[in-house]
Amino acid sequence: MALPGSCVDGPDGSDARLKAPTARLRGGWFEYRDADCYVLARRWPPRLDICAEARFPRVARGRLARQVRQDLWRALQDLRGFAPVIDIRTCGGGLRLLAGGQLACGRGGAGAGDRVAMVLNDANNRRRWLAWSGRGAA
């Protein structure tokens, strides 16, 4: 899915920057970071077949991404072949977060985008994520 303004937005679903071998493999997860963009993905290059967007104040992007990824993984664990992607972009005075991921071979994604949005918009999740990610430097 091409998403304007995201780090994952090329014609084939990935920015040219993200095809380069600049992503670090850390604990089984790929991590890409530059001044304006942070991507955490299970597979590289990342692809967003399903996604939802949320806005956050400036906090530690890596901490926020890992917390969102954990809750997203739990919420969609029944979706076989799902590979999470968290794309965080600096936007004005805050952050724009795209959460979603890649579906294997088009397997049952019906309603998955809505489930991603529910995870991102849950007030308890957001409170916990901000408390945790606000501890580090933005």
Backbone hydrogen bonds, N-H to C=O, Kabsch-Sander energy under -0.5 kcal/mol:
donor,donor_aa,acceptor,acceptor_aa,energy
3,L,1,M,-0.5
3,L,8,V,-0.6
6,S,3,L,-2.0
9,D,7,C,-0.9
13,G,10,G,-1.9
15,D,7,C,-0.7
18,L,15,D,-1.2
19,K,15,D,-0.6
19,K,16,A,-1.0
20,A,16,A,-0.9
22,T,20,A,-1.8
23,A,20,A,-0.8
24,R,31,E,-3.0
26,R,24,R,-0.7
26,R,29,W,-3.3
29,W,26,R,-1.4
30,F,41,A,-3.2
31,E,24,R,-2.5
32,Y,39,V,-2.6
34,D,37,C,-2.6
38,Y,88,I,-2.3
39,V,32,Y,-2.8
40,L,86,I,-2.5
41,A,30,F,-2.5
42,R,84,P,-1.9
49,D,47,R,-0.8
49,D,101,G,-2.5
50,I,101,G,-1.7
52,A,99,A,-2.1
54,A,97,L,-2.2
56,F,95,L,-2.4
58,R,93,G,-0.7
60,A,133,S,-2.1
61,R,59,V,-0.6
64,L,60,A,-2.4
65,A,61,R,-2.8
66,R,62,G,-2.2
67,Q,63,R,-2.0
68,V,64,L,-2.5
69,R,65,A,-2.8
70,Q,66,R,-2.0
71,D,67,Q,-1.9
72,L,68,V,-2.7
73,W,69,R,-2.7
74,R,70,Q,-2.1
75,A,71,D,-2.2
76,L,72,L,-1.7
77,Q,74,R,-0.9
79,L,76,L,-2.0
80,R,78,D,-1.2
82,F,79,L,-1.6
83,A,102,Q,-2.3
85,V,100,G,-2.6
86,I,40,L,-2.8
87,D,98,L,-3.0
88,I,38,Y,-3.2
88,I,86,I,-0.5
89,R,96,R,-2.6
90,T,36,D,-2.3
91,C,94,G,-2.6
94,G,91,C,-2.2
95,L,56,F,-3.4
96,R,89,R,-2.9
97,L,54,A,-3.2
97,L,95,L,-0.5
98,L,87,D,-3.2
98,L,96,R,-0.5
99,A,52,A,-2.5
99,A,97,L,-0.5
100,G,85,V,-2.0
101,G,50,I,-2.1
102,Q,83,A,-2.4
106,G,103,L,-0.7
107,R,104,A,-2.2
112,A,109,G,-2.3
113,G,109,G,-0.6
115,R,111,G,-1.8
116,V,112,A,-2.2
117,A,113,G,-2.1
118,M,114,D,-2.1
119,V,115,R,-2.0
120,L,116,V,-2.3
121,N,117,A,-2.1
122,D,118,M,-0.8
122,D,119,V,-0.7
126,R,122,D,-2.5
127,R,123,A,-2.2
128,R,124,N,-2.2
129,W,125,N,-3.1
130,L,126,R,-2.5
131,A,127,R,-2.1
132,W,128,R,-2.2
133,S,129,W,-3.1
134,G,130,L,-1.7
135,R,132,W,-1.1
136,G,133,S,-0.8
